[in-house]
Amino acid sequence: MNSVGEACTELKRDYDQCFNRWFAEKFLKGEAGDGGDPCVQLFKRYQLCVQKAIKEKDIPIEGLEFMGSSKEKSENSS
């Protein structure tokens, strides 16, 4: 699947490959450890690219929920 911006598609593929490799070779075998996420820098680069593409394409994102946002809202309103 391509990314929201054509310029981001290669970054998405790189991140997806890194994550899938880590998930299959480390996480599922219980070897995730405390080494952190080896794909975090790839994800950050991809995230910045997507944010830029959203702004350039003037895609409205108001009202969208992002990972963890609805859980955090319900916990904060308690």
mmJSON file of the N, C-alpha and C atoms, coordinates in Angstrom:
{"data_MODEL":{"atom_site":{
"group_PDB":["ATOM","ATOM","ATOM","ATOM","ATOM","ATOM","ATOM","ATOM","ATOM","ATOM","ATOM","ATOM","ATOM","ATOM","ATOM","ATOM","ATOM","ATOM","ATOM","ATOM","ATOM","ATOM","ATOM","ATOM","ATOM","ATOM","ATOM","ATOM","ATOM","ATOM","ATOM","ATOM","ATOM","ATOM","ATOM","ATOM","ATOM","ATOM","ATOM","ATOM","ATOM","ATOM","ATOM","ATOM","ATOM","ATOM","ATOM","ATOM","ATOM","ATOM","ATOM","ATOM","ATOM","ATOM","ATOM","ATOM","ATOM","ATOM","ATOM","ATOM","ATOM","ATOM","ATOM","ATOM","ATOM","ATOM","ATOM","ATOM","ATOM","ATOM","ATOM","ATOM","ATOM","ATOM","ATOM","ATOM","ATOM","ATOM","ATOM","ATOM","ATOM","ATOM","ATOM","ATOM","ATOM","ATOM","ATOM","ATOM","ATOM","ATOM","ATOM","ATOM","ATOM","ATOM","ATOM","ATOM","ATOM","ATOM","ATOM","ATOM","ATOM","ATOM","ATOM","ATOM","ATOM","ATOM","ATOM","ATOM","ATOM","ATOM","ATOM","ATOM","ATOM","ATOM","ATOM","ATOM","ATOM","ATOM","ATOM","ATOM","ATOM","ATOM","ATOM","ATOM","ATOM","ATOM","ATOM","ATOM","ATOM","ATOM","ATOM","ATOM","ATOM","ATOM","ATOM","ATOM","ATOM","ATOM","ATOM","ATOM","ATOM","ATOM","ATOM","ATOM","ATOM","ATOM","ATOM","ATOM","ATOM","ATOM","ATOM","ATOM","ATOM","ATOM","ATOM","ATOM","ATOM","ATOM","ATOM","ATOM","ATOM","ATOM","ATOM","ATOM","ATOM","ATOM","ATOM","ATOM","ATOM","ATOM","ATOM","ATOM","ATOM","ATOM","ATOM","ATOM","ATOM","ATOM","ATOM","ATOM","ATOM","ATOM","ATOM","ATOM","ATOM","ATOM","ATOM","ATOM","ATOM","ATOM","ATOM","ATOM","ATOM","ATOM","ATOM","ATOM","ATOM","ATOM","ATOM","ATOM","ATOM","ATOM","ATOM","ATOM","ATOM","ATOM","ATOM","ATOM","ATOM","ATOM","ATOM","ATOM","ATOM","ATOM","ATOM","ATOM","ATOM","ATOM","ATOM","ATOM","ATOM","ATOM","ATOM","ATOM","ATOM","ATOM","ATOM","ATOM","ATOM","ATOM","ATOM","ATOM","ATOM","ATOM"],
"id":[1,2,3,4,5,6,7,8,9,10,11,12,13,14,15,16,17,18,19,20,21,22,23,24,25,26,27,28,29,30,31,32,33,34,35,36,37,38,39,40,41,42,43,44,45,46,47,48,49,50,51,52,53,54,55,56,57,58,59,60,61,62,63,64,65,66,67,68,69,70,71,72,73,74,75,76,77,78,79,80,81,82,83,84,85,86,87,88,89,90,91,92,93,94,95,96,97,98,99,100,101,102,103,104,105,106,107,108,109,110,111,112,113,114,115,116,117,118,119,120,121,122,123,124,125,126,127,128,129,130,131,132,133,134,135,136,137,138,139,140,141,142,143,144,145,146,147,148,149,150,151,152,153,154,155,156,157,158,159,160,161,162,163,164,165,166,167,168,169,170,171,172,173,174,175,176,177,178,179,180,181,182,183,184,185,186,187,188,189,190,191,192,193,194,195,196,197,198,199,200,201,202,203,204,205,206,207,208,209,210,211,212,213,214,215,216,217,218,219,220,221,222,223,224,225,226,227,228,229,230,231,232,233,234],
"type_symbol":["N","C","C","N","C","C","N","C","C","N","C","C","N","C","C","N","C","C","N","C","C","N","C","C","N","C","C","N","C","C","N","C","C","N","C","C","N","C","C","N","C","C","N","C","C","N","C","C","N","C","C","N","C","C","N","C","C","N","C","C","N","C","C","N","C","C","N","C","C","N","C","C","N","C","C","N","C","C","N","C","C","N","C","C","N","C","C","N","C","C","N","C","C","N","C","C","N","C","C","N","C","C","N","C","C","N","C","C","N","C","C","N","C","C","N","C","C","N","C","C","N","C","C","N","C","C","N","C","C","N","C","C","N","C","C","N","C","C","N","C","C","N","C","C","N","C","C","N","C","C","N","C","C","N","C","C","N","C","C","N","C","C","N","C","C","N","C","C","N","C","C","N","C","C","N","C","C","N","C","C","N","C","C","N","C","C","N","C","C","N","C","C","N","C","C","N","C","C","N","C","C","N","C","C","N","C","C","N","C","C","N","C","C","N","C","C","N","C","C","N","C","C","N","C","C","N","C","C","N","C","C","N","C","C"],
"label_atom_id":["N","CA","C","N","CA","C","N","CA","C","N","CA","C","N","CA","C","N","CA","C","N","CA","C","N","CA","C","N","CA","C","N","CA","C","N","CA","C","N","CA","C","N","CA","C","N","CA","C","N","CA","C","N","CA","C","N","CA","C","N","CA","C","N","CA","C","N","CA","C","N","CA","C","N","CA","C","N","CA","C","N","CA","C","N","CA","C","N","CA","C","N","CA","C","N","CA","C","N","CA","C","N","CA","C","N","CA","C","N","CA","C","N","CA","C","N","CA","C","N","CA","C","N","CA","C","N","CA","C","N","CA","C","N","CA","C","N","CA","C","N","CA","C","N","CA","C","N","CA","C","N","CA","C","N","CA","C","N","CA","C","N","CA","C","N","CA","C","N","CA","C","N","CA","C","N","CA","C","N","CA","C","N","CA","C","N","CA","C","N","CA","C","N","CA","C","N","CA","C","N","CA","C","N","CA","C","N","CA","C","N","CA","C","N","CA","C","N","CA","C","N","CA","C","N","CA","C","N","CA","C","N","CA","C","N","CA","C","N","CA","C","N","CA","C","N","CA","C","N","CA","C","N","CA","C","N","CA","C","N","CA","C","N","CA","C","N","CA","C","N","CA","C"],
"label_alt_id":[null,null,null,null,null,null,null,null,null,null,null,null,null,null,null,null,null,null,null,null,null,null,null,null,null,null,null,null,null,null,null,null,null,null,null,null,null,null,null,null,null,null,null,null,null,null,null,null,null,null,null,null,null,null,null,null,null,null,null,null,null,null,null,null,null,null,null,null,null,null,null,null,null,null,null,null,null,null,null,null,null,null,null,null,null,null,null,null,null,null,null,null,null,null,null,null,null,null,null,null,null,null,null,null,null,null,null,null,null,null,null,null,null,null,null,null,null,null,null,null,null,null,null,null,null,null,null,null,null,null,null,null,null,null,null,null,null,null,null,null,null,null,null,null,null,null,null,null,null,null,null,null,null,null,null,null,null,null,null,null,null,null,null,null,null,null,null,null,null,null,null,null,null,null,null,null,null,null,null,null,null,null,null,null,null,null,null,null,null,null,null,null,null,null,null,null,null,null,null,null,null,null,null,null,null,null,null,null,null,null,null,null,null,null,null,null,null,null,null,null,null,null,null,null,null,null,null,null,null,null,null,null,null,null],
"label_comp_id":["MET","MET","MET","ASN","ASN","ASN","SER","SER","SER","VAL","VAL","VAL","GLY","GLY","GLY","GLU","GLU","GLU","ALA","ALA","ALA","CYS","CYS","CYS","THR","THR","THR","GLU","GLU","GLU","LEU","LEU","LEU","LYS","LYS","LYS","ARG","ARG","ARG","ASP","ASP","ASP","TYR","TYR","TYR","ASP","ASP","ASP","GLN","GLN","GLN","CYS","CYS","CYS","PHE","PHE","PHE","ASN","ASN","ASN","ARG","ARG","ARG","TRP","TRP","TRP","PHE","PHE","PHE","ALA","ALA","ALA","GLU","GLU","GLU","LYS","LYS","LYS","PHE","PHE","PHE","LEU","LEU","LEU","LYS","LYS","LYS","GLY","GLY","GLY","GLU","GLU","GLU","ALA","ALA","ALA","GLY","GLY","GLY","ASP","ASP","ASP","GLY","GLY","GLY","GLY","GLY","GLY","ASP","ASP","ASP","PRO","PRO","PRO","CYS","CYS","CYS","VAL","VAL","VAL","GLN","GLN","GLN","LEU","LEU","LEU","PHE","PHE","PHE","LYS","LYS","LYS","ARG","ARG","ARG","TYR","TYR","TYR","GLN","GLN","GLN","LEU","LEU","LEU","CYS","CYS","CYS","VAL","VAL","VAL","GLN","GLN","GLN","LYS","LYS","LYS","ALA","ALA","ALA","ILE","ILE","ILE","LYS","LYS","LYS","GLU","GLU","GLU","LYS","LYS","LYS","ASP","ASP","ASP","ILE","ILE","ILE","PRO","PRO","PRO","ILE","ILE","ILE","GLU","GLU","GLU","GLY","GLY","GLY","LEU","LEU","LEU","GLU","GLU","GLU","PHE","PHE","PHE","MET","MET","MET","GLY","GLY","GLY","SER","SER","SER","SER","SER","SER","LYS","LYS","LYS","GLU","GLU","GLU","LYS","LYS","LYS","SER","SER","SER","GLU","GLU","GLU","ASN","ASN","ASN","SER","SER","SER","SER","SER","SER"],
"label_asym_id":["A","A","A","A","A","A","A","A","A","A","A","A","A","A","A","A","A","A","A","A","A","A","A","A","A","A","A","A","A","A","A","A","A","A","A","A","A","A","A","A","A","A","A","A","A","A","A","A","A","A","A","A","A","A","A","A","A","A","A","A","A","A","A","A","A","A","A","A","A","A","A","A","A","A","A","A","A","A","A","A","A","A","A","A","A","A","A","A","A","A","A","A","A","A","A","A","A","A","A","A","A","A","A","A","A","A","A","A","A","A","A","A","A","A","A","A","A","A","A","A","A","A","A","A","A","A","A","A","A","A","A","A","A","A","A","A","A","A","A","A","A","A","A","A","A","A","A","A","A","A","A","A","A","A","A","A","A","A","A","A","A","A","A","A","A","A","A","A","A","A","A","A","A","A","A","A","A","A","A","A","A","A","A","A","A","A","A","A","A","A","A","A","A","A","A","A","A","A","A","A","A","A","A","A","A","A","A","A","A","A","A","A","A","A","A","A","A","A","A","A","A","A","A","A","A","A","A","A","A","A","A","A","A","A"],
"label_entity_id":["1","1","1","1","1","1","1","1","1","1","1","1","1","1","1","1","1","1","1","1","1","1","1","1","1","1","1","1","1","1","1","1","1","1","1","1","1","1","1","1","1","1","1","1","1","1","1","1","1","1","1","1","1","1","1","1","1","1","1","1","1","1","1","1","1","1","1","1","1","1","1","1","1","1","1","1","1","1","1","1","1","1","1","1","1","1","1","1","1","1","1","1","1","1","1","1","1","1","1","1","1","1","1","1","1","1","1","1","1","1","1","1","1","1","1","1","1","1","1","1","1","1","1","1","1","1","1","1","1","1","1","1","1","1","1","1","1","1","1","1","1","1","1","1","1","1","1","1","1","1","1","1","1","1","1","1","1","1","1","1","1","1","1","1","1","1","1","1","1","1","1","1","1","1","1","1","1","1","1","1","1","1","1","1","1","1","1","1","1","1","1","1","1","1","1","1","1","1","1","1","1","1","1","1","1","1","1","1","1","1","1","1","1","1","1","1","1","1","1","1","1","1","1","1","1","1","1","1","1","1","1","1","1","1"],
"label_seq_id":[1,1,1,2,2,2,3,3,3,4,4,4,5,5,5,6,6,6,7,7,7,8,8,8,9,9,9,10,10,10,11,11,11,12,12,12,13,13,13,14,14,14,15,15,15,16,16,16,17,17,17,18,18,18,19,19,19,20,20,20,21,21,21,22,22,22,23,23,23,24,24,24,25,25,25,26,26,26,27,27,27,28,28,28,29,29,29,30,30,30,31,31,31,32,32,32,33,33,33,34,34,34,35,35,35,36,36,36,37,37,37,38,38,38,39,39,39,40,40,40,41,41,41,42,42,42,43,43,43,44,44,44,45,45,45,46,46,46,47,47,47,48,48,48,49,49,49,50,50,50,51,51,51,52,52,52,53,53,53,54,54,54,55,55,55,56,56,56,57,57,57,58,58,58,59,59,59,60,60,60,61,61,61,62,62,62,63,63,63,64,64,64,65,65,65,66,66,66,67,67,67,68,68,68,69,69,69,70,70,70,71,71,71,72,72,72,73,73,73,74,74,74,75,75,75,76,76,76,77,77,77,78,78,78],
"pdbx_PDB_ins_code":[null,null,null,null,null,null,null,null,null,null,null,null,null,null,null,null,null,null,null,null,null,null,null,null,null,null,null,null,null,null,null,null,null,null,null,null,null,null,null,null,null,null,null,null,null,null,null,null,null,null,null,null,null,null,null,null,null,null,null,null,null,null,null,null,null,null,null,null,null,null,null,null,null,null,null,null,null,null,null,null,null,null,null,null,null,null,null,null,null,null,null,null,null,null,null,null,null,null,null,null,null,null,null,null,null,null,null,null,null,null,null,null,null,null,null,null,null,null,null,null,null,null,null,null,null,null,null,null,null,null,null,null,null,null,null,null,null,null,null,null,null,null,null,null,null,null,null,null,null,null,null,null,null,null,null,null,null,null,null,null,null,null,null,null,null,null,null,null,null,null,null,null,null,null,null,null,null,null,null,null,null,null,null,null,null,null,null,null,null,null,null,null,null,null,null,null,null,null,null,null,null,null,null,null,null,null,null,null,null,null,null,null,null,null,null,null,null,null,null,null,null,null,null,null,null,null,null,null,null,null,null,null,null,null],
"Cartn_x":[0.849,0.0,0.892,0.533,1.287,0.936,1.767,1.559,0.696,0.313,-0.507,0.214,1.513,2.302,3.265,3.374,4.262,5.688,6.128,7.49,7.687,6.592,6.664,6.591,6.245,6.023,7.269,8.424,9.673,9.979,9.764,9.973,9.023,7.78,6.795,7.247,7.709,8.179,9.37,10.302,11.469,11.039,10.124,9.645,8.888,7.989,7.217,8.136,9.168,10.108,10.842,11.292,12.007,11.106,9.886,8.96,8.615,8.29,7.923,9.071,10.292,11.464,11.627,11.562,11.695,10.588,9.375,8.23,8.388,8.738,8.855,10.1,11.225,12.492,12.809,12.229,12.534,11.306,10.3,9.151,8.435,8.098,7.363,8.171,9.472,10.329,10.685,10.079,10.333,11.684,12.277,13.614,13.601,12.45,12.355,13.267,13.341,14.267,14.137,15.161,15.185,16.0,16.267,17.069,16.343,15.071,14.3,13.828,13.148,12.61,13.666,14.174,15.219,14.7,13.39,12.79,12.322,12.578,12.028,12.485,13.726,14.206,13.541,13.342,12.63,11.2,10.56,9.187,9.108,10.036,10.026,10.183,11.074,11.265,9.994,9.363,8.121,7.005,6.905,5.875,5.999,7.22,7.429,7.031,7.345,6.987,5.468,4.77,3.306,2.697,3.211,2.693,2.862,4.0,4.258,3.287,3.07,2.164,0.733,0.32,-1.034,-1.211,-0.199,-0.267,-0.274,0.603,0.709,-0.578,-1.235,-2.474,-3.704,-3.475,-4.566,-5.659,-5.228,-6.157,-6.657,-7.978,-8.499,-8.361,-7.779,-7.609,-8.356,-9.123,-9.884,-10.877,-10.992,-11.928,-11.375,-10.213,-9.614,-9.018,-9.114,-8.505,-7.211,-6.177,-4.898,-4.682,-3.699,-3.432,-3.397,-4.26,-4.268,-5.103,-5.546,-6.223,-7.557,-8.38,-9.67,-9.501,-8.545,-8.279,-7.787,-6.865,-6.334,-7.416,-8.316,-9.399,-10.313,-10.672,-11.575,-10.92,-9.605,-8.896,-8.746,-8.522,-8.344,-9.647,-10.778,-12.048,-12.603,-11.974,-12.456,-12.093],
"Cartn_y":[-1.176,0.0,1.236,2.195,3.434,4.348,5.335,6.301,7.447,8.321,9.485,10.414,10.439,11.242,10.35,10.565,9.718,9.732,10.876,10.991,10.144,9.773,9.021,7.507,7.068,5.637,4.806,5.27,4.527,4.448,5.562,5.564,4.593,4.539,3.609,2.168,1.855,0.491,0.127,1.069,0.813,0.55,1.39,1.204,-0.115,-0.404,-1.652,-2.87,-2.851,-3.974,-4.115,-3.0,-3.016,-3.558,-3.027,-3.453,-4.93,-5.359,-6.766,-7.704,-7.311,-8.119,-8.2,-7.047,-7.01,-7.832,-7.669,-8.363,-9.879,-10.345,-11.784,-12.394,-11.7,-12.272,-12.032,-11.027,-10.7,-10.798,-9.967,-9.85,-11.181,-11.863,-13.122,-14.224,-14.081,-15.069,-14.649,-13.555,-13.091,-12.432,-11.98,-11.399,-9.877,-9.262,-7.813,-7.075,-7.54,-6.992,-5.514,-4.957,-3.537,-2.754,-3.352,-2.694,-1.563,-1.377,-0.329,-0.765,0.108,-0.158,0.198,-0.779,-0.497,0.293,0.44,1.104,2.523,3.0,4.286,5.441,5.458,6.553,6.518,5.315,5.194,5.695,5.338,5.776,7.296,7.908,9.367,10.067,9.548,10.133,9.988,8.822,8.584,9.489,9.605,10.434,11.9,12.425,13.802,13.984,13.006,13.057,13.076,12.234,12.179,13.497,14.038,15.311,16.413,16.427,17.415,17.215,15.974,15.678,16.081,15.861,16.236,17.751,18.493,19.957,20.42,19.831,20.242,19.96,18.856,18.476,19.075,19.812,20.457,19.448,18.307,17.263,17.605,17.742,18.074,16.881,17.117,16.021,16.273,17.364,17.635,16.498,16.068,15.013,13.615,13.475,12.149,11.736,10.48,9.971,9.266,9.567,8.935,7.879,7.054,5.949,6.439,5.868,6.171,7.371,8.161,9.405,9.176,8.226,8.039,7.429,6.569,5.984,7.065,7.901,8.966,9.957,10.286,11.215,10.658,9.361,8.781,8.679,8.428,8.351,9.73,10.759,12.117,12.74,12.298,12.879,12.255,11.22,10.546,11.332],
"Cartn_z":[0.0,0.0,0.0,-0.825,-0.9,0.261,0.458,1.52,1.018,1.936,1.601,0.628,0.681,-0.245,-0.998,-2.303,-3.104,-2.574,-2.093,-1.569,-0.324,0.329,1.586,1.388,0.208,-0.023,0.251,-0.188,0.05,1.547,2.263,3.717,4.403,3.919,4.491,4.287,3.1,2.814,3.704,3.859,4.715,6.152,6.661,8.031,8.17,7.224,7.281,7.293,6.462,6.425,7.75,8.296,9.569,10.679,10.757,11.8,11.659,10.458,10.249,10.606,10.251,10.589,12.107,12.783,14.242,14.905,14.433,15.021,14.891,13.702,13.453,14.085,13.999,14.438,15.909,16.5,17.901,18.804,18.524,19.413,19.612,18.527,18.637,19.307,19.33,19.985,21.405,21.873,23.227,23.397,22.314,22.367,22.177,22.385,22.165,23.127,24.363,25.349,25.573,26.179,26.493,25.476,24.342,23.325,22.621,22.944,22.296,20.928,20.283,18.959,17.914,17.184,16.2,14.997,14.902,13.743,14.051,15.249,15.679,14.793,14.362,13.509,12.133,11.585,10.313,10.462,11.58,11.811,11.911,12.614,12.772,11.422,10.579,9.247,8.409,8.49,7.76,8.289,9.602,10.227,9.781,9.766,9.319,7.856,7.038,5.627,5.46,6.201,6.124,6.602,7.685,8.187,7.143,6.47,5.423,4.254,3.848,2.735,3.073,4.313,4.739,4.638,5.063,4.987,3.527,2.71,1.309,0.541,0.866,0.171,0.835,1.922,2.656,3.029,3.553,3.978,5.377,5.543,6.877,7.812,8.97,9.925,11.233,11.291,12.488,12.73,13.955,14.313,14.164,13.566,13.446,14.777,15.081,16.295,15.933,16.687,16.47,17.53,17.329,18.246,19.688,20.51,21.93,22.308,21.353,21.72,22.403,21.963,22.612,23.996,24.174,25.498,26.448,25.957,26.8,27.197,26.265,26.564,27.639,27.526,28.515,29.876,29.904,31.173,31.801,30.984,31.495,31.953,31.409,31.797,33.062,33.573,34.794,36.018],
"occupancy":[1.0,1.0,1.0,1.0,1.0,1.0,1.0,1.0,1.0,1.0,1.0,1.0,1.0,1.0,1.0,1.0,1.0,1.0,1.0,1.0,1.0,1.0,1.0,1.0,1.0,1.0,1.0,1.0,1.0,1.0,1.0,1.0,1.0,1.0,1.0,1.0,1.0,1.0,1.0,1.0,1.0,1.0,1.0,1.0,1.0,1.0,1.0,1.0,1.0,1.0,1.0,1.0,1.0,1.0,1.0,1.0,1.0,1.0,1.0,1.0,1.0,1.0,1.0,1.0,1.0,1.0,1.0,1.0,1.0,1.0,1.0,1.0,1.0,1.0,1.0,1.0,1.0,1.0,1.0,1.0,1.0,1.0,1.0,1.0,1.0,1.0,1.0,1.0,1.0,1.0,1.0,1.0,1.0,1.0,1.0,1.0,1.0,1.0,1.0,1.0,1.0,1.0,1.0,1.0,1.0,1.0,1.0,1.0,1.0,1.0,1.0,1.0,1.0,1.0,1.0,1.0,1.0,1.0,1.0,1.0,1.0,1.0,1.0,1.0,1.0,1.0,1.0,1.0,1.0,1.0,1.0,1.0,1.0,1.0,1.0,1.0,1.0,1.0,1.0,1.0,1.0,1.0,1.0,1.0,1.0,1.0,1.0,1.0,1.0,1.0,1.0,1.0,1.0,1.0,1.0,1.0,1.0,1.0,1.0,1.0,1.0,1.0,1.0,1.0,1.0,1.0,1.0,1.0,1.0,1.0,1.0,1.0,1.0,1.0,1.0,1.0,1.0,1.0,1.0,1.0,1.0,1.0,1.0,1.0,1.0,1.0,1.0,1.0,1.0,1.0,1.0,1.0,1.0,1.0,1.0,1.0,1.0,1.0,1.0,1.0,1.0,1.0,1.0,1.0,1.0,1.0,1.0,1.0,1.0,1.0,1.0,1.0,1.0,1.0,1.0,1.0,1.0,1.0,1.0,1.0,1.0,1.0,1.0,1.0,1.0,1.0,1.0,1.0,1.0,1.0,1.0,1.0,1.0,1.0],
"B_iso_or_equiv":[0.0,0.0,0.0,0.0,0.0,0.0,0.0,0.0,0.0,0.0,0.0,0.0,0.0,0.0,0.0,0.0,0.0,0.0,0.0,0.0,0.0,0.0,0.0,0.0,0.0,0.0,0.0,0.0,0.0,0.0,0.0,0.0,0.0,0.0,0.0,0.0,0.0,0.0,0.0,0.0,0.0,0.0,0.0,0.0,0.0,0.0,0.0,0.0,0.0,0.0,0.0,0.0,0.0,0.0,0.0,0.0,0.0,0.0,0.0,0.0,0.0,0.0,0.0,0.0,0.0,0.0,0.0,0.0,0.0,0.0,0.0,0.0,0.0,0.0,0.0,0.0,0.0,0.0,0.0,0.0,0.0,0.0,0.0,0.0,0.0,0.0,0.0,0.0,0.0,0.0,0.0,0.0,0.0,0.0,0.0,0.0,0.0,0.0,0.0,0.0,0.0,0.0,0.0,0.0,0.0,0.0,0.0,0.0,0.0,0.0,0.0,0.0,0.0,0.0,0.0,0.0,0.0,0.0,0.0,0.0,0.0,0.0,0.0,0.0,0.0,0.0,0.0,0.0,0.0,0.0,0.0,0.0,0.0,0.0,0.0,0.0,0.0,0.0,0.0,0.0,0.0,0.0,0.0,0.0,0.0,0.0,0.0,0.0,0.0,0.0,0.0,0.0,0.0,0.0,0.0,0.0,0.0,0.0,0.0,0.0,0.0,0.0,0.0,0.0,0.0,0.0,0.0,0.0,0.0,0.0,0.0,0.0,0.0,0.0,0.0,0.0,0.0,0.0,0.0,0.0,0.0,0.0,0.0,0.0,0.0,0.0,0.0,0.0,0.0,0.0,0.0,0.0,0.0,0.0,0.0,0.0,0.0,0.0,0.0,0.0,0.0,0.0,0.0,0.0,0.0,0.0,0.0,0.0,0.0,0.0,0.0,0.0,0.0,0.0,0.0,0.0,0.0,0.0,0.0,0.0,0.0,0.0,0.0,0.0,0.0,0.0,0.0,0.0,0.0,0.0,0.0,0.0,0.0,0.0],
"pdbx_formal_charge":[null,null,null,null,null,null,null,null,null,null,null,null,null,null,null,null,null,null,null,null,null,null,null,null,null,null,null,null,null,null,null,null,null,null,null,null,null,null,null,null,null,null,null,null,null,null,null,null,null,null,null,null,null,null,null,null,null,null,null,null,null,null,null,null,null,null,null,null,null,null,null,null,null,null,null,null,null,null,null,null,null,null,null,null,null,null,null,null,null,null,null,null,null,null,null,null,null,null,null,null,null,null,null,null,null,null,null,null,null,null,null,null,null,null,null,null,null,null,null,null,null,null,null,null,null,null,null,null,null,null,null,null,null,null,null,null,null,null,null,null,null,null,null,null,null,null,null,null,null,null,null,null,null,null,null,null,null,null,null,null,null,null,null,null,null,null,null,null,null,null,null,null,null,null,null,null,null,null,null,null,null,null,null,null,null,null,null,null,null,null,null,null,null,null,null,null,null,null,null,null,null,null,null,null,null,null,null,null,null,null,null,null,null,null,null,null,null,null,null,null,null,null,null,null,null,null,null,null,null,null,null,null,null,null],
"auth_seq_id":[1,1,1,2,2,2,3,3,3,4,4,4,5,5,5,6,6,6,7,7,7,8,8,8,9,9,9,10,10,10,11,11,11,12,12,12,13,13,13,14,14,14,15,15,15,16,16,16,17,17,17,18,18,18,19,19,19,20,20,20,21,21,21,22,22,22,23,23,23,24,24,24,25,25,25,26,26,26,27,27,27,28,28,28,29,29,29,30,30,30,31,31,31,32,32,32,33,33,33,34,34,34,35,35,35,36,36,36,37,37,37,38,38,38,39,39,39,40,40,40,41,41,41,42,42,42,43,43,43,44,44,44,45,45,45,46,46,46,47,47,47,48,48,48,49,49,49,50,50,50,51,51,51,52,52,52,53,53,53,54,54,54,55,55,55,56,56,56,57,57,57,58,58,58,59,59,59,60,60,60,61,61,61,62,62,62,63,63,63,64,64,64,65,65,65,66,66,66,67,67,67,68,68,68,69,69,69,70,70,70,71,71,71,72,72,72,73,73,73,74,74,74,75,75,75,76,76,76,77,77,77,78,78,78],
"auth_comp_id":["MET","MET","MET","ASN","ASN","ASN","SER","SER","SER","VAL","VAL","VAL","GLY","GLY","GLY","GLU","GLU","GLU","ALA","ALA","ALA","CYS","CYS","CYS","THR","THR","THR","GLU","GLU","GLU","LEU","LEU","LEU","LYS","LYS","LYS","ARG","ARG","ARG","ASP","ASP","ASP","TYR","TYR","TYR","ASP","ASP","ASP","GLN","GLN","GLN","CYS","CYS","CYS","PHE","PHE","PHE","ASN","ASN","ASN","ARG","ARG","ARG","TRP","TRP","TRP","PHE","PHE","PHE","ALA","ALA","ALA","GLU","GLU","GLU","LYS","LYS","LYS","PHE","PHE","PHE","LEU","LEU","LEU","LYS","LYS","LYS","GLY","GLY","GLY","GLU","GLU","GLU","ALA","ALA","ALA","GLY","GLY","GLY","ASP","ASP","ASP","GLY","GLY","GLY","GLY","GLY","GLY","ASP","ASP","ASP","PRO","PRO","PRO","CYS","CYS","CYS","VAL","VAL","VAL","GLN","GLN","GLN","LEU","LEU","LEU","PHE","PHE","PHE","LYS","LYS","LYS","ARG","ARG","ARG","TYR","TYR","TYR","GLN","GLN","GLN","LEU","LEU","LEU","CYS","CYS","CYS","VAL","VAL","VAL","GLN","GLN","GLN","LYS","LYS","LYS","ALA","ALA","ALA","ILE","ILE","ILE","LYS","LYS","LYS","GLU","GLU","GLU","LYS","LYS","LYS","ASP","ASP","ASP","ILE","ILE","ILE","PRO","PRO","PRO","ILE","ILE","ILE","GLU","GLU","GLU","GLY","GLY","GLY","LEU","LEU","LEU","GLU","GLU","GLU","PHE","PHE","PHE","MET","MET","MET","GLY","GLY","GLY","SER","SER","SER","SER","SER","SER","LYS","LYS","LYS","GLU","GLU","GLU","LYS","LYS","LYS","SER","SER","SER","GLU","GLU","GLU","ASN","ASN","ASN","SER","SER","SER","SER","SER","SER"],
"auth_asym_id":["A","A","A","A","A","A","A","A","A","A","A","A","A","A","A","A","A","A","A","A","A","A","A","A","A","A","A","A","A","A","A","A","A","A","A","A","A","A","A","A","A","A","A","A","A","A","A","A","A","A","A","A","A","A","A","A","A","A","A","A","A","A","A","A","A","A","A","A","A","A","A","A","A","A","A","A","A","A","A","A","A","A","A","A","A","A","A","A","A","A","A","A","A","A","A","A","A","A","A","A","A","A","A","A","A","A","A","A","A","A","A","A","A","A","A","A","A","A","A","A","A","A","A","A","A","A","A","A","A","A","A","A","A","A","A","A","A","A","A","A","A","A","A","A","A","A","A","A","A","A","A","A","A","A","A","A","A","A","A","A","A","A","A","A","A","A","A","A","A","A","A","A","A","A","A","A","A","A","A","A","A","A","A","A","A","A","A","A","A","A","A","A","A","A","A","A","A","A","A","A","A","A","A","A","A","A","A","A","A","A","A","A","A","A","A","A","A","A","A","A","A","A","A","A","A","A","A","A","A","A","A","A","A","A"],
"auth_atom_id":["N","CA","C","N","CA","C","N","CA","C","N","CA","C","N","CA","C","N","CA","C","N","CA","C","N","CA","C","N","CA","C","N","CA","C","N","CA","C","N","CA","C","N","CA","C","N","CA","C","N","CA","C","N","CA","C","N","CA","C","N","CA","C","N","CA","C","N","CA","C","N","CA","C","N","CA","C","N","CA","C","N","CA","C","N","CA","C","N","CA","C","N","CA","C","N","CA","C","N","CA","C","N","CA","C","N","CA","C","N","CA","C","N","CA","C","N","CA","C","N","CA","C","N","CA","C","N","CA","C","N","CA","C","N","CA","C","N","CA","C","N","CA","C","N","CA","C","N","CA","C","N","CA","C","N","CA","C","N","CA","C","N","CA","C","N","CA","C","N","CA","C","N","CA","C","N","CA","C","N","CA","C","N","CA","C","N","CA","C","N","CA","C","N","CA","C","N","CA","C","N","CA","C","N","CA","C","N","CA","C","N","CA","C","N","CA","C","N","CA","C","N","CA","C","N","CA","C","N","CA","C","N","CA","C","N","CA","C","N","CA","C","N","CA","C","N","CA","C","N","CA","C","N","CA","C","N","CA","C","N","CA","C","N","CA","C","N","CA","C","N","CA","C"],
"pdbx_PDB_model_num":[1,1,1,1,1,1,1,1,1,1,1,1,1,1,1,1,1,1,1,1,1,1,1,1,1,1,1,1,1,1,1,1,1,1,1,1,1,1,1,1,1,1,1,1,1,1,1,1,1,1,1,1,1,1,1,1,1,1,1,1,1,1,1,1,1,1,1,1,1,1,1,1,1,1,1,1,1,1,1,1,1,1,1,1,1,1,1,1,1,1,1,1,1,1,1,1,1,1,1,1,1,1,1,1,1,1,1,1,1,1,1,1,1,1,1,1,1,1,1,1,1,1,1,1,1,1,1,1,1,1,1,1,1,1,1,1,1,1,1,1,1,1,1,1,1,1,1,1,1,1,1,1,1,1,1,1,1,1,1,1,1,1,1,1,1,1,1,1,1,1,1,1,1,1,1,1,1,1,1,1,1,1,1,1,1,1,1,1,1,1,1,1,1,1,1,1,1,1,1,1,1,1,1,1,1,1,1,1,1,1,1,1,1,1,1,1,1,1,1,1,1,1,1,1,1,1,1,1,1,1,1,1,1,1]
}}}
